[in-house]
């Protein structure tokens, strides 16, 4: 049994209940499996889900994606976002819907942090020769901390640890791991796998706090895991969580600390 198998088995035996993605996401995912399906079919799949339609319009109008003209309908939003980013937004929204009843401020901090990391991972990837992976990196980054929400559903008293931002939030997620005796990365892997997200996304989520494990992955999931680390670095600065990722990121993408700081200023307008 591999280390991953041990961690996954521990999650399943701990009493953690994996959430269902909900009817709207399942209909959208079913449409996404049809290669001939397009924005019309995607729109029909979520037409009666106001949470998903609202989220797609908000994301499509985000300055990160620089729409030439603001999408005014869900169909236009899906057309602009494309298949993977539409699925990413829907998955994140469905997961957030599983957090009803938890500490609202903590959950907001968690999902805002994931959304910010996703934006920054996407922007970085678009500027590299690996731009074809930008949408997949966006999906993985949005869902990378879904496992934290899963652990909090079992132990909601620990949610207060996440009323933070930046490195303090990351420290909070590690504290949730310690207090629950579970690994949120493994829990997130199980959610991604059960929700039938792409395998490279599942693998990247599993190792998003374990650079050694990431180094043993095949090229594509390892690349996504490194892009997730870059997104967190651009979001949080050179935090303790970044230390062990710096060298493999520089080797894979040729960016050092100075370049990452320059990119932070470029992407955010802040120095």
C-alpha positions as CSV (number, residue, x, y, z in Angstrom):
1,X,0.0,0.0,0.0
2,X,1.4,3.4,-1.0
3,X,1.6,6.4,1.3
4,X,-1.3,7.9,-0.7
5,X,-3.4,4.8,-0.1
6,X,-2.7,4.9,3.6
7,X,-3.8,8.6,3.8
8,X,-6.9,8.0,1.7
9,X,-7.8,4.9,3.8
10,X,-7.4,7.0,7.0
11,X,-9.8,9.7,5.6
12,X,-12.4,7.1,4.8
13,X,-12.1,5.4,8.2
14,X,-12.2,8.7,10.2
15,X,-15.9,9.3,9.7
16,X,-15.5,12.1,7.2
17,X,-18.5,12.1,4.8
18,X,-17.7,13.1,1.2
19,X,-20.2,15.6,-0.1
20,X,-22.5,15.2,-3.2
21,X,-21.9,17.8,-5.9
22,X,-25.6,18.5,-6.4
23,X,-28.0,18.1,-9.3
24,X,-26.9,21.2,-11.2
25,X,-23.2,20.3,-11.3
26,X,-24.1,16.7,-12.2
27,X,-26.1,17.8,-15.2
28,X,-23.3,20.2,-16.3
29,X,-20.8,17.4,-15.9
30,X,-22.9,15.0,-17.9
31,X,-23.1,17.6,-20.7
32,X,-19.3,18.1,-20.5
33,X,-18.7,14.4,-21.2
34,X,-20.3,14.9,-24.6
35,X,-17.6,16.3,-27.0
36,X,-20.3,17.7,-29.2
37,X,-22.0,19.6,-26.4
38,X,-21.4,23.4,-26.4
39,X,-22.6,26.5,-24.6
40,X,-26.3,25.8,-25.5
41,X,-26.2,22.4,-23.8
42,X,-24.3,23.7,-20.8
43,X,-26.7,26.6,-20.3
44,X,-29.7,24.2,-20.4
45,X,-28.0,21.9,-17.8
46,X,-27.8,24.7,-15.2
47,X,-30.8,26.8,-16.3
48,X,-32.7,26.2,-13.0
49,X,-29.7,26.6,-10.6
50,X,-29.5,30.2,-9.6
51,X,-26.3,29.7,-7.6
52,X,-24.4,28.3,-10.6
53,X,-25.8,30.8,-13.1
54,X,-24.9,33.7,-10.8
55,X,-21.4,32.4,-10.1
56,X,-20.7,32.0,-13.9
57,X,-21.8,35.6,-14.6
58,X,-19.6,36.9,-11.8
59,X,-16.6,35.0,-12.9
60,X,-17.0,35.8,-16.6
61,X,-17.1,39.5,-15.8
62,X,-13.9,39.3,-13.7
63,X,-11.1,41.5,-14.9
64,X,-8.8,38.5,-14.8
65,X,-10.3,37.2,-18.0
66,X,-10.5,40.6,-19.6
67,X,-13.8,40.1,-21.6
68,X,-14.0,42.3,-24.7
69,X,-17.6,43.0,-23.7
70,X,-19.3,42.1,-20.5
71,X,-21.4,38.8,-20.8
72,X,-25.0,39.6,-20.2
73,X,-26.4,36.1,-20.1
74,X,-25.3,32.7,-18.8
75,X,-25.0,31.5,-22.4
76,X,-22.6,34.4,-23.2
77,X,-20.7,33.7,-19.9
78,X,-20.2,30.0,-20.7
79,X,-19.2,30.9,-24.3
80,X,-16.5,33.2,-23.0
81,X,-15.2,30.9,-20.2
82,X,-15.1,27.7,-22.2
83,X,-15.6,24.1,-21.0
84,X,-13.0,23.8,-18.3
85,X,-13.4,27.2,-16.6
86,X,-17.2,26.7,-16.6
87,X,-16.7,23.3,-14.9
88,X,-14.2,24.9,-12.5
89,X,-16.7,27.6,-11.5
90,X,-19.5,25.1,-11.1
91,X,-17.4,22.7,-9.0
92,X,-16.3,25.5,-6.7
93,X,-19.8,26.8,-6.3
94,X,-21.2,23.3,-5.6
95,X,-18.5,22.7,-3.0
96,X,-19.2,26.1,-1.3
97,X,-22.9,25.1,-1.2
98,X,-21.9,22.2,1.1
99,X,-20.6,24.7,3.7
100,X,-24.0,26.0,4.9
101,X,-24.1,26.2,8.6
102,X,-20.3,26.5,9.0
103,X,-18.6,29.7,10.3
104,X,-19.5,32.1,7.5
105,X,-16.4,34.4,7.9
106,X,-14.0,31.4,7.9
107,X,-15.6,29.8,4.8
108,X,-15.5,33.2,3.0
109,X,-11.8,33.6,3.8
110,X,-11.1,30.0,2.5
111,X,-13.0,30.4,-0.8
112,X,-11.7,33.9,-1.5
113,X,-8.2,32.6,-1.0
114,X,-8.7,29.7,-3.4
115,X,-10.3,32.1,-5.9
116,X,-7.4,34.5,-5.7
117,X,-4.8,31.7,-6.0
118,X,-6.8,30.4,-9.0
119,X,-6.7,33.8,-10.7
120,X,-2.9,34.1,-10.2
121,X,-2.1,30.5,-11.3
122,X,-4.1,31.2,-14.4
123,X,-2.4,34.5,-15.2
124,X,1.0,33.1,-14.6
125,X,0.4,30.0,-16.8
126,X,-1.0,32.1,-19.7
127,X,2.4,33.9,-19.9
128,X,4.4,30.7,-20.3
129,X,4.8,28.1,-23.0
130,X,2.4,25.9,-21.0
131,X,-0.5,28.2,-21.6
132,X,-2.6,25.3,-22.8
133,X,-2.8,24.2,-19.1
134,X,-4.1,27.5,-17.8
135,X,-7.7,26.4,-17.6
136,X,-6.8,23.2,-15.9
137,X,-4.6,25.0,-13.4
138,X,-7.5,27.3,-12.7
139,X,-9.8,24.4,-11.9
140,X,-7.3,22.7,-9.7
141,X,-6.5,25.9,-7.8
142,X,-10.2,26.6,-7.1
143,X,-10.6,23.2,-5.7
144,X,-7.3,22.7,-3.9
145,X,-8.7,23.4,-0.4
146,X,-12.0,21.7,-0.8
147,X,-10.7,19.1,1.6
148,X,-10.6,21.7,4.4
149,X,-14.3,22.3,4.0
150,X,-14.9,18.5,4.2
151,X,-13.0,18.2,7.4
152,X,-14.9,21.2,8.9
153,X,-18.2,19.5,8.1
154,X,-17.1,16.8,10.6
155,X,-15.4,19.2,13.1
156,X,-17.0,22.7,12.7
157,X,-15.6,24.0,15.9
158,X,-12.2,24.4,14.2
159,X,-13.5,26.8,11.5
160,X,-12.4,29.8,13.6
161,X,-8.8,29.0,12.7
162,X,-9.5,30.1,9.1
163,X,-10.6,33.6,9.8
164,X,-7.3,34.7,8.4
165,X,-5.6,35.6,5.1
166,X,-2.3,34.8,3.5
167,X,0.2,32.6,5.4
168,X,-1.9,32.8,8.5
169,X,-4.7,31.0,6.6
170,X,-2.3,28.3,5.4
171,X,-1.2,27.9,9.0
172,X,-4.9,27.5,9.9
173,X,-5.4,24.7,7.4
174,X,-2.4,22.8,8.9
175,X,-3.9,23.3,12.3
176,X,-7.2,21.8,11.1
177,X,-5.3,18.8,9.8
178,X,-3.6,18.3,13.2
179,X,-6.8,18.8,15.3
180,X,-8.9,16.5,13.1
181,X,-6.2,13.9,12.6
182,X,-6.8,14.0,8.8
183,X,-5.1,15.4,5.8
184,X,-7.1,18.0,3.9
185,X,-5.1,17.3,0.7
186,X,-6.2,13.7,0.8
187,X,-9.8,14.6,1.5
188,X,-9.7,17.1,-1.4
189,X,-8.3,14.3,-3.6
190,X,-11.2,12.1,-2.7
191,X,-13.7,14.9,-3.5
192,X,-12.1,15.6,-6.8
193,X,-12.0,11.9,-7.7
194,X,-15.6,11.3,-6.6
195,X,-16.8,14.3,-8.6
196,X,-15.0,12.9,-11.6
197,X,-12.7,15.9,-12.1
198,X,-9.7,15.3,-14.5
199,X,-7.1,12.9,-13.1
200,X,-4.3,15.5,-13.4
201,X,-6.4,17.8,-11.2
202,X,-7.0,15.0,-8.6
203,X,-3.3,14.2,-8.4
204,X,-2.3,17.8,-8.2
205,X,-4.7,18.4,-5.3
206,X,-3.4,15.4,-3.5
207,X,0.1,16.7,-3.4
208,X,-0.4,20.4,-3.3
209,X,1.3,20.7,0.1
210,X,3.9,17.9,-0.6
211,X,6.6,18.9,-3.1
212,X,8.3,15.6,-2.7
213,X,5.2,13.7,-3.7
214,X,4.7,16.1,-6.5
215,X,8.2,15.3,-7.7
216,X,7.2,11.7,-8.2
217,X,4.2,12.4,-10.4
218,X,4.1,12.3,-14.2
219,X,4.9,15.5,-16.0
220,X,1.4,16.9,-16.4
221,X,0.1,16.5,-12.8
222,X,3.5,17.6,-11.5
223,X,3.2,20.8,-13.7
224,X,-0.2,21.5,-12.3
225,X,1.0,21.0,-8.7
226,X,3.8,23.5,-9.3
227,X,1.3,26.0,-10.8
228,X,-0.8,25.7,-7.7
229,X,2.3,26.5,-5.6
230,X,3.1,29.5,-7.8
231,X,-0.5,30.8,-7.3
232,X,-0.1,30.6,-3.6
233,X,3.3,32.2,-3.7
234,X,1.9,35.1,-5.7
235,X,-1.0,35.4,-3.3
236,X,0.9,35.1,0.0
237,X,4.4,36.1,-0.7
238,X,7.5,34.0,0.3
239,X,5.7,32.2,3.1
240,X,7.1,29.1,5.0
241,X,4.9,27.0,2.8
242,X,6.7,28.2,-0.3
243,X,10.3,27.3,0.8
244,X,10.4,23.7,-0.6
245,X,8.6,24.6,-3.8
246,X,11.0,27.4,-4.9
247,X,13.7,25.2,-6.4
248,X,11.4,22.8,-8.4
249,X,9.4,25.8,-9.6
250,X,12.5,27.6,-10.8
251,X,13.7,24.4,-12.5
252,X,10.4,23.8,-14.3
253,X,9.5,27.4,-15.2
254,X,12.7,29.4,-14.9
255,X,11.3,32.0,-12.5
256,X,13.2,33.1,-9.4
257,X,12.0,35.2,-6.4
258,X,12.6,38.5,-8.1
259,X,10.6,37.5,-11.2
260,X,7.7,36.3,-9.0
261,X,7.7,39.6,-7.1
262,X,7.7,41.4,-10.5
263,X,4.7,39.3,-11.6
264,X,2.9,40.0,-8.4
265,X,3.2,43.7,-9.1
266,X,2.1,43.2,-12.7
267,X,-0.9,41.1,-11.9
268,X,-2.1,43.1,-8.9
269,X,-0.9,46.6,-9.4
270,X,0.7,46.5,-6.0
271,X,4.3,46.4,-5.0
